[in-house]
């Protein structure tokens, strides 16, 4: 048997448990999965998947910016004390159109 080396990895417990469950469904351990990842990386000469920032369409980008503005109190929003009040307001908007 070939000599082995240890790699210590810190990861949150929830991620570890999810990974163990996933890999167990394939009949492998997390250690097996890490070995597969490392060997595939060596074969590819880099990460075996594309790494890039997510890109969204203009509508999604605008919605995310609006959400950031709301969270930072840069824009004011309507507040409702109940769902009934919200729906009454929405019904009123529909009558205008």
C-alpha positions as CSV (number, residue, x, y, z in Angstrom):
1,X,0.0,0.0,0.0
2,X,1.2,3.5,-0.8
3,X,2.1,5.9,1.9
4,X,-0.6,8.4,2.7
5,X,-0.5,12.0,3.9
6,X,-3.1,13.8,6.0
7,X,-5.0,16.9,5.1
8,X,-6.9,18.7,7.8
9,X,-10.0,20.6,6.7
10,X,-12.2,22.8,8.8
11,X,-15.8,22.9,7.7
12,X,-19.1,23.6,9.4
13,X,-20.9,20.6,10.7
14,X,-24.0,21.0,8.5
15,X,-22.0,21.0,5.3
16,X,-20.0,18.0,6.5
17,X,-23.2,16.0,7.3
18,X,-24.8,16.9,3.9
19,X,-21.6,15.9,2.1
20,X,-21.4,12.6,4.0
21,X,-25.0,11.8,3.2
22,X,-24.5,12.7,-0.5
23,X,-21.3,10.7,-0.9
24,X,-22.8,7.7,1.0
25,X,-25.5,7.6,-1.6
26,X,-22.7,7.0,-4.2
27,X,-21.1,4.4,-1.9
28,X,-18.0,6.5,-1.1
29,X,-16.7,8.4,1.9
30,X,-15.8,12.1,2.1
31,X,-12.2,11.0,2.0
32,X,-12.9,9.1,-1.3
33,X,-14.6,12.2,-2.7
34,X,-11.7,14.4,-1.8
35,X,-9.2,12.0,-3.4
36,X,-11.4,12.0,-6.6
37,X,-11.5,15.8,-6.6
38,X,-7.7,16.1,-6.2
39,X,-6.9,13.5,-8.9
40,X,-9.4,15.1,-11.3
41,X,-7.8,18.5,-10.6
42,X,-4.4,17.1,-11.4
43,X,-5.7,15.5,-14.6
44,X,-7.3,18.8,-15.7
45,X,-4.4,21.0,-14.6
46,X,-6.7,23.1,-12.4
47,X,-10.1,23.0,-10.8
48,X,-12.3,20.4,-12.5
49,X,-15.2,22.9,-12.9
50,X,-15.6,26.5,-14.0
51,X,-15.2,29.2,-11.3
52,X,-16.9,32.5,-12.0
53,X,-19.1,35.1,-10.3
54,X,-22.8,34.6,-10.8
55,X,-24.4,36.8,-13.5
56,X,-28.0,37.8,-13.5
57,X,-30.2,39.5,-16.0
58,X,-31.0,43.2,-15.8
59,X,-34.4,42.7,-14.1
60,X,-32.8,40.5,-11.4
61,X,-29.9,42.9,-10.9
62,X,-32.4,45.8,-10.4
63,X,-34.5,43.8,-7.9
64,X,-31.3,42.9,-5.9
65,X,-30.3,46.6,-5.9
66,X,-33.8,47.6,-4.8
67,X,-33.6,45.0,-1.9
68,X,-30.2,46.4,-0.9
69,X,-31.6,49.9,-0.9
70,X,-34.6,48.8,1.3
71,X,-32.3,47.1,3.7
72,X,-30.1,50.2,4.0
73,X,-33.2,52.4,4.4
74,X,-32.1,54.3,1.2
75,X,-35.7,54.1,-0.1
76,X,-39.0,54.0,1.8
77,X,-41.5,51.3,1.5
78,X,-45.1,50.8,2.4
79,X,-45.9,49.0,5.6
80,X,-49.0,47.1,6.4
81,X,-50.4,46.1,9.7
82,X,-52.2,43.1,8.3
83,X,-52.5,41.0,5.1
84,X,-56.1,42.3,4.8
85,X,-54.7,45.9,4.6
86,X,-52.1,44.8,2.0
87,X,-54.7,43.1,-0.2
88,X,-57.1,46.1,0.1
89,X,-54.3,48.3,-1.2
90,X,-53.5,45.9,-4.0
91,X,-57.2,45.7,-5.0
92,X,-57.3,49.5,-5.1
93,X,-54.3,49.6,-7.4
94,X,-56.0,47.1,-9.7
95,X,-59.1,49.3,-9.9
96,X,-57.0,52.2,-11.2
97,X,-55.7,50.4,-14.2
